[in-house]
Amino acid sequence: MTFFDPHIHMTSRTTDDYEAMAAAGIRAIIEPAFWLGQPRNHVGTFEDYFAALIGWERFRASQFGIVHYCTLALNPKEANNPRVADDVMTLLPKYLEKDGVVAVGEIGFDDQTPAEEKYFAQHLELAKRFELPVLIHTPHRDKKRGTERSLALVREQRFPEELVLIDHNTEETLPLVLDTGCWAGHSIYPNTKMDEVRMALLVQKYGAERILINSAADWGMSDPLKVPKTAAHMRSVGIAEEAIARIVWANPIAFFGQTGRIAKEDLGEHPLVDQSQLWEGNSVLRGQTPRRA
């Protein structure tokens, strides 16, 4: 079985993770722009970060046979930072039309402040303008209220629900999302949010339609192999192979491919790997013999 991890922050991970992911069958990933762990004080740091997501990180993934896409946005936490917020929103249009950018995101809520709501609405307008889906982050605190408000804003802005992915769902929020036309993502973590056992129970209850899973792996306690591990657990409890394949491969392609930025031919044959290639004069290798396969 091949896997698509539609939410993983590879900027925070090592090349060892890429090797392990490729060996486990992960063939494609989406890396959403996110909070880097401390406040950024200058808009130029966002510009360099966005450039790295569509450049170096895409190249780095290719060196292990993994197709890399990304989503770009002002993340919810830094929507509360007036030193950068407006300038980032001015910067975004330059990058939303770049190759490899498949959605606007992560947007949504952190502390559910007026500033977060303001920029949430502005991101939806940008997504309309560039004909892109949106990836919406539900807050770590008071998640149900944040999910309800996110869905309400989507309706108020008349944004197409089929182009909305509400992420980081739990047992409390999944029914709210599935009652709409939106798609539902689930971040499988070692200790929080959602785990393999709970996810399998949700699939047994609700089925596979409009449901995605991801590792959301970042600089914290997380696991970039949670998608194949969750698939293995779902198989062990008797969930049908067709349903598993739909969740871990077909659904991410169906959602993020709605506006034509994911070409099926890019994901068909196993991509060629040529580790003799360089990016801006740099290689992922440190003395090893380049692999070509």
N, C-alpha and C positions, 0 to 999 in steps of 0.2 A: 504494500500500500504506500502511496505517496501522500505527502502532507503539505499543507499550506498554512503557515502561521500568520494570521492577518493582523497581529499586534505584538511586536517585539522590538525592544529598544537596543539594537545591536551596537550603537555607538558606545554603550556601556559594557559590551561583552568582548571577549578575546577571540583570537583566531582559533584557539582550541575549541571554543563553543561552535564556531562555524564547522570545524571538522566533525565534531560529534553530531551536529544537526544533519549534515550531509549524510553521514553514515546511518543515521536513523531514518532516512527517507524524506527529510524536509527538502522540498524542491523550490519553494517560493515563500517569500515573506513580505510583510508590509511593516515599515517602521514609521510610526507616527511621531511628529515633532512633540517634544514634551519638556517638562521641568527638569533641569539638570542637577537639582539638589541644593543649589544656592541661587540667590537672586542675580540676574544679569543686569548690569548698570548702563549698558550702552547698546543702541540698536545694532551697531556693527557686529556685536557678538552673535546676534540672531542671523545676520546676513551670512557670516562665515559658517554658522551651524547649518542653515538651509543649503548652502553650497556643498557642504560635506555630505549631506544626506543624498543629494542627487548626483554627487561625484564620487568621492573616495569610498563611501560606504557601499555604493552600488558596485563599484569595481571590486572591493574586498570580498563581497558576497560571491561575485562571479568567479573568483579564484578557487572557490570550493563547489562550483556547479549549482549555486543557488541564485535564483532570480530575485532581485531586490526592487521593491517599489516603496514609495513613502507617501505620507500625508503631511501637509504643512498647515500651521496655524499659530496664532498666539495662544499659548496654553492657558487654561483657566486660572491657575495660580497667579501667573504674571499679568493677567488682565487687571489685577489690582495694583500694578506698579505704574504710576503715571509717568515715570521717567522714560519708559520705553513703549508703552501700550499703543499710543496713537501712531508712533513712527513704525512699529512693526506692521500695523494694519496698512499703512501706506506702502510698505515694502512688499507685502504678500503678493499683490497682483503680478509682479515681475517674475515670481517663482511658480505660481500656480499653473502656468502654461508650459512648464518644462517637462521634458520626457521623464517618465518614471513617477510623476506625481499623479496619484489616482483618487485623491479625495482631499477635502478640507478637514483638518483635525490634528490633534484632539481638541475639540471645543467642549463647552459645557460649563460645569460648576465645580468649584472647590469649596469655598465658604458660603456660596449662594448670596453674593453681594450685588448691589445695583450695578457696579462696574462689570462684573462677570456677565450679568444679564445684557447690558449694553453691547458688549463685544460679541456675545453669543449671537445676537440679532444681526450684527454687522457681518459676522462670518457666514450666516445663512444667505445674506444678500450676495456676498462674494461667490458662494457656491452656485447660486442661480446664474450669476454673470458668466462663470466659467463652465457651467453645465457639469458640475461635479457632485458626487455624493458627499455626505458629511459623517464623520466619526465623532460621536458624542460621549464624553467622559462623564459617568455618574459619580457623585461625590463619595468620599470615604465616610463622611459623617452625614447622618440624616439622609440616607440614600433614597428612601422611598419618596420623600418630599422633593428631592432634587430630580428624580426621574419624572415625577408628575409634572413639575414645572418645565422640564425639558420638552416633554411631549406637548404641553400647552403652548410653548413658544413656537414649536414647529407648526402647530395648527394656526396660531396667530399670524405667523409670517407666510402662511399658505405655501409652505415648502413641501414638495412631494414626499409623502411618507415612505414610499418604496426606495427613496434615495437616502434614507436615514438609518444608521446603525447605532443603536444605543448599547454601550459597552459596559463591562464590569457588572453584569446582572447577578442577582441572587434569587433565592426562592421567593422573596418578597416582591421583587420588581419584575420578574419575567412575565407573569400574567398581565401586568399593565402594558408591557411592550407588545406582546402577542395579540392583545385586543385591538391594536392599531395595525397599520400597514407597514410599520417599521420592522427592521431586522434586529435580532438580539444577540449580542456578543457576551462571552463569559471568559474571564481571566482566571486560569487555573494556577493557583499559587501553592507553595508548600504549607503555609500556615494560615492564610487569610483568604477572604473574598469567596473562593470556590475551590473545591478539590475534586479529584477523579470520582470518588464514590458519590458525592452529592450531584455531580454533573450527570452521571449515568442515570440516577434516579429521575432527574428532570427530563432527560431524553425519553426514558420509559413512560413518563407521564404525558409529555407534550409532543413527542415526535421530533423529526429533524427539520421540518419546514421553517425557514428563516432563522435558523439557529447556527451560530458559529462558536468556536472555542479558540483561545489563544493562550500564550504563556505570559504575555506582557513583560517578559524578562527585562530587567533594568539593572541599576547599580545596587539594588537592595537584595534581600533574601528572595530569590526567585530561581526558576529552572527553565532554561531554553528548550528542554525536551518534554515539556508538559503536554504538548499536543499529541505526539506519538504515545506517550505514557497513558493519557486519557483514552485514546483509541484502544489501546491494549486492554484497559480495564473494562471499557464498554463491551468489547468482544467477550471478555471472560464472564460477563453476566448475561450473555445471550442476546445482546442487541445486534440486529441484522447488519451484515457487512455493507449492504446498500445504504443503510441509514448512516453508518459510520463514515463511509466514503463521501457521502453528501455533506456531512458536517465538516470534515477535515480537508476537503478538496473542492467539491463542486460549489458549495455555498459561498465561500470567499470569492471565487471567480465570478459567480453569478451576481453577487452584490457589487463588488468593485469594478466589474467589467461592464456595468450598465451603460456607461457613457463612452465606451470604446477605447479606453486607455490601457486595457489589458488585452493583448493579442493572444488568442489561443495557440497560435503557432509558436509563441515564445515559451509556452509551457508544455508543448507536445513532446518532442524528442528531448532526451537528457542533454542539457547544454554542454558544449565542449569546454573543457578546462585547459587553459594554457597559462601556467604560472611563470612563464618567461616574460609575460606582459608587464608593463610598468604603468603607474598612474602618477603623472607629474614627477617622473623620475624615481618613483618609489615602488617597492615590491612588498608583498606580504611575507616574503622569505627572508631568513636571516642565515644565509650560508647553505641552505638545503638545495638539493638538486631540483630544478623546476619539474613539476609534473605536467604531462600533457595527456589528456584522455578524452 
